[in-house]
Amino acid sequence: MRSTQLQMLGVKALRVETRWSDVAPGPARPPGRHSTRTNPVNYAWGQYDLLLSEPSAAWPVLLTVTSPVPAERRPTRKPP
């Protein structure tokens, strides 16, 4: 949908949902040269650059990271 259509529909903000497994490093996307999963460089946010930069002039964007969490990032024990 084009931004003019969204404006005509009265859109005030955009909510974008992405799966954690699509951005987090894991078996399909191993960590890069900064081999720690706590380093933001290793996460694949680039696929959202255009989406987040283009409409941001017109609307606030809420990027929501959703499940499923990659298996290697899940806790290994259940809480008591």
DOTORNU-171716 format. One record per residue: residue number from 1; residue in three letters; x, y, z of N, C-alpha, C, O, CB in turn. Coordinates in Angstrom, 3 decimals. Glycine has a CB too. Layout:
<atoms>
+-----+-----+----------+----------+----------+----------+----------+----------+----------+----------+----------+----------+----------+----------+----------+----------+----------+
|   k |   r |     n_c1 |     n_c2 |     n_c3 |    ca_c1 |    ca_c2 |    ca_c3 |     c_c1 |     c_c2 |     c_c3 |     o_c1 |     o_c2 |     o_c3 |    cb_c1 |    cb_c2 |    cb_c3 |
+-----+-----+----------+----------+----------+----------+----------+----------+----------+----------+----------+----------+----------+----------+----------+----------+----------+
| NUM | ALA |        X |        Y |        Z |        X |        Y |        Z |        X |        Y |        Z |        X |        Y |        Z |        X |        Y |        Z |
...
+-----+-----+----------+----------+----------+----------+----------+----------+----------+----------+----------+----------+----------+----------+----------+----------+----------+
</atoms>
This chain:
<atoms>
+-----+-----+----------+----------+----------+----------+----------+----------+----------+----------+----------+----------+----------+----------+----------+----------+----------+
|   k |   r |     n_c1 |     n_c2 |     n_c3 |    ca_c1 |    ca_c2 |    ca_c3 |     c_c1 |     c_c2 |     c_c3 |     o_c1 |     o_c2 |     o_c3 |    cb_c1 |    cb_c2 |    cb_c3 |
+-----+-----+----------+----------+----------+----------+----------+----------+----------+----------+----------+----------+----------+----------+----------+----------+----------+
|   1 | MET |    0.845 |   -1.169 |    0.000 |    0.000 |    0.000 |    0.000 |    0.896 |    1.239 |    0.000 |    1.912 |    1.278 |    0.694 |   -0.964 |   -0.006 |    1.220 |
|   2 | ARG |    0.525 |    2.217 |   -0.756 |    1.308 |    3.451 |   -0.837 |    0.969 |    4.383 |    0.316 |   -0.097 |    4.289 |    0.925 |    1.065 |    4.159 |   -2.175 |
|   3 | SER |    1.901 |    5.285 |    0.599 |    1.702 |    6.181 |    1.738 |    0.482 |    7.079 |    1.547 |   -0.189 |    7.410 |    2.524 |    2.944 |    7.036 |    1.957 |
|   4 | THR |    0.179 |    7.484 |    0.307 |   -1.008 |    8.319 |    0.100 |   -2.287 |    7.554 |    0.444 |   -3.231 |    8.130 |    0.985 |   -1.066 |    8.815 |   -1.354 |
|   5 | GLN |   -2.316 |    6.263 |    0.130 |   -3.479 |    5.449 |    0.471 |   -3.602 |    5.315 |    1.988 |   -4.701 |    5.390 |    2.539 |   -3.380 |    4.055 |   -0.189 |
|   6 | LEU |   -2.476 |    5.117 |    2.650 |   -2.504 |    4.999 |    4.100 |   -2.989 |    6.295 |    4.743 |   -3.751 |    6.265 |    5.710 |   -1.118 |    4.632 |    4.630 |
|   7 | GLN |   -2.552 |    7.424 |    4.209 |   -3.000 |    8.716 |    4.733 |   -4.500 |    8.879 |    4.548 |   -5.193 |    9.350 |    5.451 |   -2.255 |    9.868 |    4.044 |
|   8 | MET |   -5.004 |    8.491 |    3.380 |   -6.441 |    8.619 |    3.111 |   -7.258 |    7.717 |    4.037 |   -8.413 |    8.024 |    4.336 |   -6.742 |    8.274 |    1.641 |
|   9 | LEU |   -6.679 |    6.627 |    4.486 |   -7.370 |    5.717 |    5.399 |   -7.286 |    6.180 |    6.852 |   -7.900 |    5.585 |    7.737 |   -6.792 |    4.321 |    5.274 |
|  10 | GLY |   -6.524 |    7.241 |    7.087 |   -6.432 |    7.792 |    8.430 |   -5.390 |    7.132 |    9.324 |   -5.488 |    7.197 |   10.550 |   -7.747 |    7.694 |    9.079 |
|  11 | VAL |   -4.404 |    6.504 |    8.717 |   -3.364 |    5.835 |    9.497 |   -2.592 |    6.866 |   10.312 |   -2.197 |    7.910 |    9.793 |   -2.404 |    5.041 |    8.574 |
|  12 | LYS |   -2.379 |    6.565 |   11.594 |   -1.660 |    7.476 |   12.501 |   -0.299 |    6.919 |   12.906 |    0.576 |    7.677 |   13.323 |   -2.497 |    7.745 |   13.753 |
|  13 | ALA |   -0.106 |    5.590 |   12.788 |    1.153 |    4.946 |   13.153 |    1.216 |    3.592 |   12.459 |    0.195 |    3.057 |   12.026 |    1.286 |    4.790 |   14.707 |
|  14 | LEU |    2.414 |    3.047 |   12.359 |    2.601 |    1.727 |   11.768 |    3.141 |    0.779 |   12.824 |    4.056 |    1.121 |   13.573 |    3.554 |    1.792 |   10.550 |
|  15 | ARG |    2.570 |   -0.409 |   12.876 |    3.087 |   -1.453 |   13.749 |    3.605 |   -2.566 |   12.858 |    2.875 |   -3.099 |   12.023 |    1.992 |   -1.976 |   14.747 |
|  16 | VAL |    4.866 |   -2.912 |   13.042 |    5.508 |   -3.944 |   12.243 |    5.925 |   -5.064 |   13.187 |    6.616 |   -4.822 |   14.177 |    6.735 |   -3.378 |   11.446 |
|  17 | GLU |    5.507 |   -6.283 |   12.880 |    5.888 |   -7.431 |   13.699 |    6.936 |   -8.242 |   12.954 |    6.802 |   -8.504 |   11.759 |    4.653 |   -8.309 |   14.047 |
|  18 | THR |    7.969 |   -8.633 |   13.666 |    9.004 |   -9.490 |   13.110 |    9.276 |  -10.623 |   14.087 |    9.195 |  -10.443 |   15.302 |   10.300 |   -8.687 |   12.814 |
|  19 | ARG |    9.594 |  -11.773 |   13.553 |    9.914 |  -12.908 |   14.422 |   11.340 |  -12.776 |   14.923 |   12.244 |  -12.395 |   14.180 |    9.722 |  -14.253 |   13.677 |
|  20 | TRP |   11.524 |  -13.093 |   16.183 |   12.846 |  -13.060 |   16.810 |   13.838 |  -13.868 |   15.982 |   14.973 |  -13.441 |   15.768 |   12.782 |  -13.603 |   18.256 |
|  21 | SER |   13.405 |  -15.037 |   15.519 |   14.293 |  -15.926 |   14.768 |   14.712 |  -15.334 |   13.423 |   15.690 |  -15.795 |   12.835 |   13.614 |  -17.263 |   14.547 |
|  22 | ASP |   13.997 |  -14.326 |   12.921 |   14.373 |  -13.681 |   11.656 |   15.501 |  -12.672 |   11.822 |   16.175 |  -12.338 |   10.847 |   13.171 |  -12.991 |   11.051 |
|  23 | VAL |   15.715 |  -12.188 |   13.023 |   16.754 |  -11.174 |   13.228 |   17.913 |  -11.648 |   14.094 |   19.026 |  -11.139 |   13.963 |   16.149 |   -9.957 |   13.848 |
|  24 | ALA |   17.671 |  -12.613 |   14.978 |   18.714 |  -13.072 |   15.903 |   19.699 |  -13.995 |   15.209 |   19.313 |  -14.774 |   14.338 |   18.091 |  -13.785 |   17.100 |
|  25 | PRO |   20.979 |  -13.913 |   15.592 |   21.932 |  -14.887 |   15.052 |   21.604 |  -16.275 |   15.589 |   21.172 |  -16.408 |   16.734 |   23.394 |  -14.494 |   15.412 |
|  26 | GLY |   21.798 |  -17.271 |   14.805 |   21.510 |  -18.640 |   15.207 |   22.110 |  -19.593 |   14.199 |   22.996 |  -19.198 |   13.440 |   19.995 |  -18.874 |   15.341 |
|  27 | PRO |   21.661 |  -20.834 |   14.165 |   22.220 |  -21.809 |   13.231 |   22.125 |  -21.367 |   11.770 |   23.054 |  -21.581 |   10.991 |   21.517 |  -23.130 |   13.401 |
|  28 | ALA |   21.013 |  -20.756 |   11.407 |   20.861 |  -20.296 |   10.019 |   21.659 |  -19.025 |    9.749 |   22.008 |  -18.740 |    8.603 |   19.387 |  -20.053 |    9.702 |
|  29 | ARG |   21.948 |  -18.265 |   10.797 |   22.688 |  -17.021 |   10.637 |   23.667 |  -16.919 |   11.810 |   23.382 |  -16.246 |   12.801 |   21.720 |  -15.771 |   10.579 |
|  30 | PRO |   24.825 |  -17.589 |   11.699 |   25.766 |  -17.577 |   12.815 |   26.300 |  -16.175 |   13.083 |   26.285 |  -15.321 |   12.196 |   26.922 |  -18.529 |   12.540 |
|  31 | PRO |   26.769 |  -15.941 |   14.300 |   27.313 |  -14.632 |   14.633 |   28.471 |  -14.273 |   13.720 |   29.200 |  -15.145 |   13.248 |   27.762 |  -14.596 |   16.085 |
|  32 | GLY |   28.630 |  -12.997 |   13.482 |   29.709 |  -12.504 |   12.627 |   31.028 |  -12.443 |   13.361 |   31.258 |  -13.176 |   14.323 |   29.367 |  -11.137 |   12.084 |
|  33 | ARG |   31.894 |  -11.555 |   12.894 |   33.240 |  -11.479 |   13.462 |   33.233 |  -11.046 |   14.920 |   34.175 |  -11.355 |   15.649 |   34.087 |  -10.524 |   12.655 |
|  34 | HIS |   32.215 |  -10.350 |   15.359 |   32.055 |   -9.996 |   16.771 |   31.199 |  -11.097 |   17.384 |   30.014 |  -10.891 |   17.645 |   31.395 |   -8.551 |   16.964 |
|  35 | SER |   31.783 |  -12.246 |   17.609 |   31.021 |  -13.468 |   17.870 |   30.342 |  -13.538 |   19.234 |   30.564 |  -14.473 |   20.003 |   31.916 |  -14.627 |   17.734 |
|  36 | THR |   29.535 |  -12.566 |   19.516 |   28.725 |  -12.634 |   20.729 |   27.296 |  -12.269 |   20.375 |   27.053 |  -11.356 |   19.586 |   29.281 |  -11.695 |   21.839 |
|  37 | ARG |   26.360 |  -12.983 |   20.962 |   24.951 |  -12.705 |   20.671 |   24.461 |  -11.454 |   21.384 |   23.341 |  -11.004 |   21.140 |   24.088 |  -13.893 |   21.069 |
|  38 | THR |   25.278 |  -10.888 |   22.259 |   24.888 |   -9.652 |   22.931 |   25.310 |   -8.427 |   22.142 |   24.973 |   -7.305 |   22.519 |   25.488 |   -9.598 |   24.322 |
|  39 | ASN |   26.036 |   -8.619 |   21.063 |   26.488 |   -7.509 |   20.231 |   25.436 |   -7.213 |   19.153 |   25.140 |   -8.094 |   18.345 |   27.867 |   -7.832 |   19.583 |
|  40 | PRO |   24.869 |   -6.018 |   19.115 |   23.826 |   -5.683 |   18.135 |   24.265 |   -5.835 |   16.682 |   23.419 |   -5.971 |   15.799 |   23.366 |   -4.277 |   18.357 |
|  41 | VAL |   25.560 |   -5.814 |   16.421 |   26.064 |   -5.953 |   15.057 |   25.666 |   -7.295 |   14.448 |   25.543 |   -7.411 |   13.229 |   27.582 |   -5.802 |   15.037 |
|  42 | ASN |   25.465 |   -8.298 |   15.281 |   25.170 |   -9.645 |   14.802 |   23.708 |   -9.877 |   14.456 |   23.365 |  -10.954 |   13.968 |   25.585 |  -10.633 |   15.823 |
|  43 | TYR |   22.854 |   -8.924 |   14.687 |   21.433 |   -9.082 |   14.412 |   21.088 |   -8.504 |   13.044 |   21.650 |   -7.485 |   12.642 |   20.595 |   -8.407 |   15.506 |
|  44 | ALA |   20.179 |   -9.136 |   12.337 |   19.845 |   -8.796 |   10.956 |   18.709 |   -7.778 |   10.885 |   17.592 |   -8.111 |   10.488 |   19.463 |  -10.054 |   10.183 |
|  45 | TRP |   18.999 |   -6.542 |   11.269 |   17.974 |   -5.505 |   11.218 |   17.910 |   -4.830 |    9.850 |   16.957 |   -4.107 |    9.561 |   18.232 |   -4.465 |   12.293 |
|  46 | GLY |   18.909 |   -5.058 |    9.013 |   18.992 |   -4.385 |    7.711 |   17.780 |   -4.573 |    6.828 |   17.455 |   -3.699 |    6.024 |   20.183 |   -4.863 |    6.983 |
|  47 | GLN |   17.111 |   -5.699 |    6.968 |   15.929 |   -5.953 |    6.142 |   14.780 |   -4.986 |    6.449 |   13.819 |   -4.896 |    5.685 |   15.459 |   -7.384 |    6.344 |
|  48 | TYR |   14.884 |   -4.272 |    7.559 |   13.826 |   -3.334 |    7.942 |   14.220 |   -1.874 |    7.701 |   13.426 |   -0.973 |    7.966 |   13.469 |   -3.530 |    9.405 |
|  49 | ASP |   15.424 |   -1.633 |    7.208 |   15.904 |   -0.264 |    7.030 |   14.964 |    0.590 |    6.176 |   14.568 |    1.683 |    6.583 |   17.278 |   -0.285 |    6.401 |
|  50 | LEU |   14.615 |    0.093 |    5.009 |   13.749 |    0.870 |    4.118 |   12.378 |    1.095 |    4.744 |   11.844 |    2.203 |    4.705 |   13.599 |    0.163 |    2.765 |
|  51 | LEU |   11.828 |    0.064 |    5.306 |   10.513 |    0.161 |    5.939 |   10.508 |    1.199 |    7.057 |    9.561 |    1.972 |    7.198 |   10.088 |   -1.199 |    6.489 |
|  52 | LEU |   11.570 |    1.206 |    7.842 |   11.626 |    2.122 |    8.983 |   12.026 |    3.538 |    8.587 |   11.656 |    4.490 |    9.275 |   12.594 |    1.598 |   10.012 |
|  53 | SER |   12.761 |    3.699 |    7.513 |   13.202 |    5.036 |    7.135 |   12.177 |    5.774 |    6.277 |   11.997 |    6.980 |    6.443 |   14.512 |    4.951 |    6.395 |
|  54 | GLU |   11.503 |    5.074 |    5.366 |   10.567 |    5.737 |    4.460 |    9.349 |    6.336 |    5.160 |    9.087 |    7.527 |    4.992 |   10.107 |    4.765 |    3.425 |
|  55 | PRO |    8.598 |    5.559 |    5.934 |    7.396 |    6.133 |    6.533 |    7.659 |    6.968 |    7.775 |    6.763 |    7.658 |    8.261 |    6.448 |    5.045 |    6.874 |
|  56 | SER |    8.877 |    6.911 |    8.291 |    9.116 |    7.555 |    9.579 |    8.876 |    9.060 |    9.538 |    8.614 |    9.673 |   10.573 |   10.528 |    7.282 |   10.033 |
|  57 | ALA |    8.962 |    9.655 |    8.358 |    8.682 |   11.085 |    8.257 |    7.198 |   11.362 |    8.492 |    6.841 |   12.423 |    9.003 |    9.113 |   11.623 |    6.881 |
|  58 | ALA |    6.335 |   10.419 |    8.124 |    4.896 |   10.633 |    8.236 |    4.292 |   10.031 |    9.507 |    3.383 |   10.614 |   10.099 |    4.208 |   10.054 |    7.032 |
|  59 | TRP |    4.795 |    8.861 |    9.930 |    4.189 |    8.147 |   11.048 |    5.245 |    7.569 |   11.980 |    6.343 |    7.217 |   11.548 |    3.285 |    7.036 |   10.536 |
|  60 | PRO |    4.908 |    7.474 |   13.252 |    5.789 |    6.716 |   14.150 |    5.670 |    5.227 |   13.832 |    4.606 |    4.751 |   13.436 |    5.435 |    6.989 |   15.649 |
|  61 | VAL |    6.765 |    4.502 |   14.008 |    6.787 |    3.075 |   13.718 |    7.068 |    2.322 |   15.010 |    8.021 |    2.636 |   15.723 |    7.849 |    2.735 |   12.631 |
|  62 | LEU |    6.234 |    1.326 |   15.310 |    6.441 |    0.454 |   16.454 |    6.885 |   -0.895 |   15.913 |    6.095 |   -1.616 |   15.303 |    5.144 |    0.328 |   17.332 |
|  63 | LEU |    8.151 |   -1.237 |   16.137 |    8.685 |   -2.518 |   15.700 |    8.569 |   -3.493 |   16.869 |    9.178 |   -3.293 |   17.919 |   10.172 |   -2.384 |   15.211 |
|  64 | THR |    7.784 |   -4.545 |   16.675 |    7.530 |   -5.522 |   17.724 |    8.198 |   -6.838 |   17.363 |    7.920 |   -7.420 |   16.314 |    6.015 |   -5.721 |   17.941 |
|  65 | VAL |    9.080 |   -7.304 |   18.239 |    9.742 |   -8.587 |   18.028 |    8.908 |   -9.654 |   18.728 |    8.615 |   -9.543 |   19.919 |   11.222 |   -8.572 |   18.566 |
|  66 | THR |    8.526 |  -10.692 |   17.977 |    7.613 |  -11.707 |   18.489 |    8.274 |  -13.083 |   18.552 |    9.416 |  -13.258 |   18.127 |    6.364 |  -11.771 |   17.622 |
|  67 | SER |    7.546 |  -14.041 |   19.082 |    8.005 |  -15.437 |   19.133 |    7.937 |  -16.026 |   17.732 |    7.294 |  -15.429 |   16.869 |    7.144 |  -16.284 |   20.132 |
|  68 | PRO |    8.542 |  -17.120 |   17.471 |    9.264 |  -17.968 |   18.408 |   10.703 |  -17.500 |   18.606 |   11.363 |  -17.030 |   17.679 |    9.249 |  -19.405 |   17.925 |
|  69 | VAL |   11.151 |  -17.642 |   19.818 |   12.546 |  -17.354 |   20.143 |   13.373 |  -18.535 |   19.652 |   12.967 |  -19.683 |   19.833 |   12.751 |  -17.107 |   21.693 |
|  70 | PRO |   14.535 |  -18.276 |   19.027 |   15.364 |  -19.406 |   18.576 |   15.676 |  -20.355 |   19.739 |   15.871 |  -19.914 |   20.872 |   16.683 |  -18.891 |   17.944 |
|  71 | ALA |   15.720 |  -21.637 |   19.454 |   15.905 |  -22.669 |   20.489 |   17.130 |  -22.411 |   21.348 |   17.084 |  -22.616 |   22.561 |   16.020 |  -24.040 |   19.849 |
|  72 | GLU |   18.215 |  -21.971 |   20.750 |   19.434 |  -21.757 |   21.530 |   19.352 |  -20.543 |   22.449 |   20.239 |  -20.347 |   23.281 |   20.607 |  -21.602 |   20.604 |
|  73 | ARG |   18.308 |  -19.725 |   22.320 |   18.132 |  -18.554 |   23.167 |   17.103 |  -18.785 |   24.265 |   16.903 |  -17.918 |   25.116 |   17.726 |  -17.369 |   22.328 |
|  74 | ARG |   16.447 |  -19.945 |   24.259 |   15.445 |  -20.253 |   25.282 |   16.129 |  -20.705 |   26.564 |   17.210 |  -21.294 |   26.519 |   14.466 |  -21.340 |   24.784 |
|  75 | PRO |   15.507 |  -20.434 |   27.703 |   16.091 |  -20.933 |   28.956 |   16.159 |  -22.452 |   28.964 |   15.287 |  -23.126 |   28.415 |   15.279 |  -20.443 |   30.161 |
|  76 | THR |   17.190 |  -22.977 |   29.584 |   17.350 |  -24.431 |   29.622 |   16.595 |  -25.072 |   30.776 |   16.354 |  -26.279 |   30.767 |   18.812 |  -24.785 |   29.719 |
|  77 | ARG |   16.217 |  -24.265 |   31.778 |   15.452 |  -24.821 |   32.894 |   14.136 |  -24.069 |   33.031 |   14.001 |  -22.908 |   32.645 |   16.262 |  -24.748 |   34.215 |
|  78 | LYS |   13.193 |  -24.773 |   33.588 |   11.897 |  -24.138 |   33.850 |   11.971 |  -23.384 |   35.158 |   12.648 |  -23.825 |   36.087 |   10.751 |  -25.184 |   33.888 |
|  79 | PRO |   11.281 |  -22.240 |   35.252 |   11.271 |  -21.525 |   36.525 |   10.587 |  -22.349 |   37.608 |    9.725 |  -23.174 |   37.304 |   10.572 |  -20.173 |   36.373 |
|  80 | PRO |   10.964 |  -22.134 |   38.876 |   10.366 |  -22.914 |   39.969 |    8.891 |  -22.626 |   40.154 |    8.255 |  -23.206 |   41.034 |   11.091 |  -22.637 |   41.260 |
+-----+-----+----------+----------+----------+----------+----------+----------+----------+----------+----------+----------+----------+----------+----------+----------+----------+
</atoms>
